[in-house]
């Protein structure tokens, strides 16, 4: 069974870049037709899709975050990463990685604060 695990710093300063990694086990991120996503949940709010990377390496992003978001992958490590630039306190959230929105990591809290 596929398992996902997020990792990265829990505290980021405003204007800096948030970088998170999702490590995948139990399946390959290049498996045909698999789509891997980043989702976040700000405190007291609902889930927000950030973007996805396909088995082919192609990416799609939320229009509201597209200008600040980059998702990439390292197939040798079976990992994919999220970079969110110019963060503000409004980017404070629990960040999740997921496969097909069916398999989720446990989530990692990221706080943007000076």
SERO-4910 file (N, C-alpha, C, O; in steps of 0.05 Angstrom, whole numbers):
BEGIN
 pado doro    nc1    nc2    nc3   cac1   cac2   cac3    cc1    cc2    cc3    oc1    oc2    oc3
  Unk    A     17    -24      0      0      0      0     18     25      0     38     26     14
  Unk    A     10     44    -16     26     68    -18     24     84      8      4     86     21
  Unk    A     47     96     16     49    113     39     63    139     32     82    138     16
  Unk    A     54    161     43     66    187     37     73    200     63     60    198     84
  Unk    A     96    215     63    106    228     87    117    255     79    135    257     63
  Unk    A    105    276     91    115    303     87    138    309    105    139    299    128
  Unk    A    156    326     96    178    335    113    186    363    104    183    371     81
  Unk    A    197    378    124    205    406    118    204    422    143    195    413    164
  Unk    A    214    447    141    214    464    165    186    472    174    168    476    158
  Unk    A    182    473    200    156    480    211    152    510    214    130    519    219
  Unk    A    174    525    211    172    554    214    187    568    191    210    562    186
  Unk    A    173    586    178    185    601    156    180    631    161    158    638    170
  Unk    A    199    647    154    196    676    158    181    688    135    183    678    112
  Unk    A    166    709    140    152    723    118    172    731     96    195    739    101
  Unk    A    163    730     71    178    736     47    197    714     38    207    715     16
  Unk    A    201    694     55    219    672     47    203    651     31    179    653     26
  Unk    A    218    630     23    206    608      8    201    584     25    219    574     40
  Unk    A    177    574     24    169    549     38    177    526     20    169    525     -3
  Unk    A    191    506     31    198    482     16    191    457     31    200    454     54
  Unk    A    176    440     19    167    415     31    173    392     12    172    395    -12
  Unk    A    178    369     24    183    345      8    164    323     17    157    320     40
  Unk    A    154    309     -3    136    286      2    152    261     -7    158    258    -30
  Unk    A    157    243     12    170    218      7    150    196      3    132    193     21
  Unk    A    152    182    -18    132    162    -25    144    134    -23    166    129    -33
  Unk    A    129    116    -11    137     87    -10    114     70    -18     91     78    -15
  Unk    A    120     47    -28     99     28    -35     90     30    -64     75     13    -74
  Unk    A     99     50    -78     93     53   -106    111     75   -118    124     90   -103
  Unk    A    113     75   -144    131     94   -157    115    119   -166     92    117   -175
  Unk    A    128    142   -163    115    167   -171    113    169   -201     99    187   -212
  Unk    A    126    151   -216    124    151   -245    104    130   -255    102    126   -280
  Unk    A     89    117   -237     69     97   -246     49    111   -264     39    133   -257
  Unk    A     43     99   -286     25    111   -305     -2    119   -293    -15    105   -278
  Unk    A     -9    144   -301    -35    156   -294    -38    164   -264    -60    171   -256
  Unk    A    -16    163   -250    -17    172   -222    -13    203   -221      5    214   -235
  Unk    A    -29    216   -204    -26    244   -200    -21    250   -170    -36    240   -153
  Unk    A      0    265   -165      8    270   -137      4    300   -131     10    317   -147
  Unk    A     -8    305   -108    -17    332   -102     -7    343    -76      1    328    -58
  Unk    A     -8    369    -74     -4    383    -49    -30    398    -42    -43    410    -60
  Unk    A    -38    396    -17    -63    408     -7    -56    420     20    -38    410     34
  Unk    A    -69    441     27    -65    453     53    -91    460     66   -112    463     54
  Unk    A    -90    463     93   -113    471    108   -105    492    129    -92    485    149
  Unk    A   -111    517    123   -106    538    143   -122    534    168   -143    521    167
  Unk    A   -114    545    190   -129    542    215   -157    553    212   -161    575    204
  Unk    A   -176    536    220   -204    544    219   -217    546    192   -240    555    189
  Unk    A   -203    536    171   -213    537    144   -213    509    131   -203    490    143
  Unk    A   -224    508    107   -225    483     93   -200    476     78   -181    491     78
  Unk    A   -201    453     65   -178    444     49   -175    461     23   -195    469     11
  Unk    A   -151    466     16   -145    482     -8   -125    466    -25   -103    461    -16
  Unk    A   -132    460    -50   -113    447    -68    -93    467    -77    -99    490    -85
  Unk    A    -67    459    -76    -45    477    -84    -36    471   -113    -33    489   -129
  Unk    A    -33    445   -119    -24    437   -145    -18    408   -146    -18    394   -126
  Unk    A    -12    398   -170     -7    370   -174     15    366   -195     21    383   -212
  Unk    A     28    342   -192     48    334   -212     40    306   -221     35    288   -205
  Unk    A     40    303   -247     31    277   -259     54    258   -261     77    265   -258
  Unk    A     47    233   -267     67    212   -271     87    219   -293    110    210   -293
  Unk    A     78    236   -311     95    245   -333    114    268   -326    133    274   -340
  Unk    A    108    280   -303    123    303   -294    110    330   -300    120    351   -292
  Unk    A     88    329   -314     73    354   -320     60    364   -294     52    348   -277
  Unk    A     56    390   -293     46    402   -268     21    420   -274     19    431   -296
  Unk    A      4    422   -254    -19    440   -255    -20    453   -228    -14    441   -207
  Unk    A    -29    479   -228    -29    494   -203    -56    508   -200    -70    514   -219
  Unk    A    -62    513   -174    -85    529   -168    -81    557   -179    -59    569   -176
  Unk    A   -101    568   -193    -97    595   -205    -89    616   -184    -74    635   -189
  Unk    A   -100    613   -160    -95    633   -139    -67    632   -128    -58    651   -116
  Unk    A    -53    609   -132    -26    606   -121     -5    602   -143     19    600   -137
  Unk    A    -14    601   -168      4    593   -190     29    610   -191     51    600   -197
  Unk    A     26    636   -186     49    654   -190     71    649   -169     94    658   -173
  Unk    A     64    636   -147     83    631   -126     91    602   -122    107    596   -104
  Unk    A     80    584   -138     82    556   -133     99    541   -154     98    547   -177
  Unk    A    115    522   -144    129    504   -162    130    477   -149    137    473   -126
  Unk    A    122    457   -165    123    429   -156    142    414   -175    140    416   -199
  Unk    A    160    399   -163    179    384   -178    182    357   -166    170    350   -146
  Unk    A    199    340   -178    203    313   -168    231    303   -171    246    314   -188
  Unk    A    238    283   -155    264    269   -157    257    240   -160    251    226   -140
  Unk    A    257    230   -184    248    202   -188    268    182   -176    260    160   -169
  Unk    A    293    190   -173    313    172   -161    308    167   -131    315    147   -120
  Unk    A    295    187   -119    288    185    -90    259    179    -86    250    176    -63
  Unk    A    244    178   -107    215    174   -105    202    196    -87    186    190    -70
  Unk    A    209    220    -93    199    243    -77    189    265    -96    197    267   -119
  Unk    A    170    281    -86    163    305   -100    162    328    -80    157    324    -56
  Unk    A    167    352    -90    171    375    -72    153    398    -79    144    401   -102
  Unk    A    147    414    -59    132    439    -62    149    462    -55    163    462    -34
  Unk    A    149    483    -71    161    508    -64    141    530    -67    128    532    -88
  Unk    A    137    546    -46    119    568    -46    135    593    -38    145    595    -16
  Unk    A    136    612    -57    153    635    -52    138    658    -39    113    658    -38
  Unk    A    153    677    -29    142    702    -18    119    696      2     97    708     -1
  Unk    A    124    679     21    102    671     39     95    694     58    111    711     64
  Unk    A     70    693     67     59    712     87     46    695    109     43    671    106
  Unk    A     38    708    131     24    693    152     -1    678    142     -9    659    154
  Unk    A    -13    688    120    -36    674    109    -29    647     97    -47    631     91
  Unk    A     -4    641     93      5    614     84      8    595    107     15    571    102
  Unk    A      4    603    131      5    585    154    -17    564    151    -41    571    147
  Unk    A    -10    539    153    -29    517    148    -16    491    154      8    489    158
  Unk    A    -33    470    155    -23    443    154    -22    435    124    -42    437    110
  Unk    A      1    426    116      6    419     88      6    389     85     20    375    100
  Unk    A     -9    379     65    -11    350     60     -1    344     31     -5    360     13
  Unk    A     10    321     28     14    310      1     -5    286     -2    -12    273     18
  Unk    A    -13    281    -26    -33    260    -31    -31    248    -58    -20    260    -77
  Unk    A    -41    224    -61    -44    210    -86    -73    207    -92    -88    195    -77
  Unk    A    -82    219   -115   -110    218   -123   -129    228   -102   -153    223   -104
  Unk    A   -120    243    -83   -136    252    -60   -148    228    -45   -168    231    -30
  Unk    A   -137    205    -49   -147    181    -35   -127    171    -14   -135    161      7
  Unk    A   -102    175    -19    -81    168     -1    -67    193      8    -57    209     -9
  Unk    A    -65    197     34    -55    222     44    -32    218     63    -30    197     77
  Unk    A    -13    237     64      6    237     86     -7    247    111    -30    255    111
  Unk    A      7    246    133     -4    255    158     -6    285    161    -20    295    179
  Unk    A      8    299    143      7    328    145     29    340    162     39    327    180
  Unk    A     38    364    154     59    377    170     51    407    174     43    420    155
  Unk    A     53    416    198     46    443    205     68    462    196     91    458    202
  Unk    A     60    483    181     79    504    173     68    530    183     45    538    177
  Unk    A     84    544    198     76    570    209     94    592    196    119    589    196
  Unk    A     82    612    186     97    635    175     96    657    195     75    669    201
  Unk    A    119    663    206    121    683    227    150    693    230    169    678    225
  Unk    A    153    718    237    180    729    242    188    723    270    211    731    278
***
